[in-house]
Amino acid sequence: MILPEWLRAYGDVTYRGRCPTESAEQIAFFDYIRIKHSDIASIAIHQRNEGARSYGQAKWHKREGLTKGAADIIIPAIVPFVCELKRKDHTQSKWAKGQLDYLRQADARGAYACVAFGFDACVDAFNQWLWHVDYFKQRHSHYFENYSTRRK
């Protein structure tokens, strides 16, 4: 798996061996944030892009907003978290069509775009993103001071 320089990557890219499936790692991550960060978990999403579809279904899903290559984990926030989760042994994973382009577009628009190899790496990426969001809020505190009153 080739990693572009612009993409944040989390995990040990030298690891080779048995590891859980991507689906199992994703379930573990969503379970983790539901327990540790329930406020964030309530807005975290996974857009299901996998699976076979007929031509008509694919066309209909696209019209409904299904985005080809959308990352596995998306958390809309002041700095969005956009993470593609791959297996711990990245040689057992591959890039699906459109995934790198989606991450590149998200990164170019200010999202915290990354790839994580396994559950532990995904938690590391998530925690780094939390720090990044806190830092952003501190640097731009003037914007957030009266945010709740401006929304009324």
NUDO-151615 format. One line per field, with one value per residue (C-alpha): residue number from 0; y, z, x; chain. Coordinates in steps of 0.05 Angstrom, whole numbers, plus 5000, padded with zeros to 4 digits. Each point is the difference from the previous one (the first is absolute). Example, Ala and Ser with C-alpha at 12.3 -4.5 7.8 and 13.67 -1.06 7.14 Angstrom:
BEGIN
resi [0,1]
v [4910,5069]
w [5156,4987]
u [5246,5027]
chain [A,A]
# end
This chain:
BEGIN
resi [0,1,2,3,4,5,6,7,8,9,10,11,12,13,14,15,16,17,18,19,20,21,22,23,24,25,26,27,28,29,30,31,32,33,34,35,36,37,38,39,40,41,42,43,44,45,46,47,48,49,50,51,52,53,54,55,56,57,58,59,60,61,62,63,64,65,66,67,68,69,70,71,72,73,74,75,76,77,78,79,80,81,82,83,84,85,86,87,88,89,90,91,92,93,94,95,96,97,98,99,100,101,102,103,104,105,106,107,108,109,110,111,112,113,114,115,116,117,118,119,120,121,122,123,124,125,126,127,128,129,130,131,132,133,134,135,136,137,138,139,140,141,142,143,144,145,146,147,148,149,150,151]
v [5000,5066,5058,5071,5050,5047,4947,4991,4926,4966,4931,4956,4993,4946,4953,4935,4944,4980,5056,5013,5018,5073,4991,4973,5058,5050,4970,5002,5074,5020,4961,5036,5070,4982,4983,5053,5058,4990,5073,4991,4930,5029,5036,4950,4964,4945,5006,4930,4997,4926,4946,4980,5040,4999,5057,5029,4996,5033,5056,5010,4999,5052,5045,4992,5025,4938,5025,4953,4992,5031,4984,4947,5049,5071,5046,5068,5053,5068,4959,4936,4932,4960,4933,4941,4938,4943,4934,5002,4962,5048,4948,4967,5064,5041,5068,4997,5044,5072,4993,5038,5054,5008,5006,5050,5043,4998,5018,5058,5028,4999,4932,4957,4947,4937,4925,4954,4929,4964,5018,5026,5044,5027,5018,5035,5039,5018,5024,5042,5030,5017,5037,5035,5023,5025,5038,5030,5022,5033,5037,5024,5009,5068,4963,4951,5049,5021,4944,4976,5070,5012,4936,5023]
w [5000,4978,5049,4971,5038,5014,5036,5076,5014,5068,5018,4988,4924,5011,5037,4964,5026,5024,5016,5007,4939,4984,5020,5069,5011,4980,5048,5056,4984,5001,5065,5029,4984,5024,5068,5006,4959,4995,4980,4939,4985,4992,4936,4974,4937,4953,4929,4974,4932,5000,4967,4932,4969,4934,4952,5018,5074,4993,4958,5051,5060,4966,4989,5074,5019,5005,4987,4967,5041,5063,5061,5050,5059,4993,5059,4980,5045,4996,4972,4971,5015,4935,5011,4954,5042,4972,5030,5048,4948,4942,4949,5014,4979,4936,4980,4969,4941,5022,5071,4992,4960,5054,5054,4958,4988,5075,5019,4950,5033,5070,5026,5043,4946,5017,4991,5061,5000,5052,5061,5043,4944,4990,5073,4995,4939,5036,5062,4957,4965,5068,5018,4933,5010,5071,4973,4944,5050,5044,4942,4977,5068,4979,4951,5052,5059,4980,4953,5038,5002,4926,4983,5032]
u [5000,5030,4991,5003,5044,4942,4959,5006,5012,4992,5025,5060,5008,5053,4952,4986,4957,4931,4953,4925,4959,4988,4927,5019,5049,4947,4949,5052,5013,4927,4990,5060,4974,4930,5030,5054,4971,4925,4989,5045,4974,4931,5022,5052,4979,5021,4973,4991,5034,5015,4960,4975,4944,4964,5011,4932,5013,5068,4970,4943,5048,5044,4939,4983,5069,5044,5071,5049,5064,4972,5043,4981,4993,4975,4988,4972,5030,5035,5058,4969,5031,5004,5035,5008,5009,5042,5024,5059,5041,4990,5022,4932,4964,4996,4974,4931,4985,4990,5026,5065,4965,4947,5053,5039,4938,4982,5072,5000,4937,5028,4979,5045,5008,5038,5008,5006,5026,4959,4959,5058,5025,4929,4996,5067,4975,4936,5037,5047,4939,4970,5063,4999,4928,5015,5061,4957,4948,5053,5031,4932,4966,4972,4955,4975,4990,4930,4983,4939,4970,5012,4962,4935]
chain [A,A,A,A,A,A,A,A,A,A,A,A,A,A,A,A,A,A,A,A,A,A,A,A,A,A,A,A,A,A,A,A,A,A,A,A,A,A,A,A,A,A,A,A,A,A,A,A,A,A,A,A,A,A,A,A,A,A,A,A,A,A,A,A,A,A,A,A,A,A,A,A,A,A,A,A,A,A,A,A,A,A,A,A,A,A,A,A,A,A,A,A,A,A,A,A,A,A,A,A,A,A,A,A,A,A,A,A,A,A,A,A,A,A,A,A,A,A,A,A,A,A,A,A,A,A,A,A,A,A,A,A,A,A,A,A,A,A,A,A,A,A,A,A,A,A,A,A,A,A,A,A]
# end
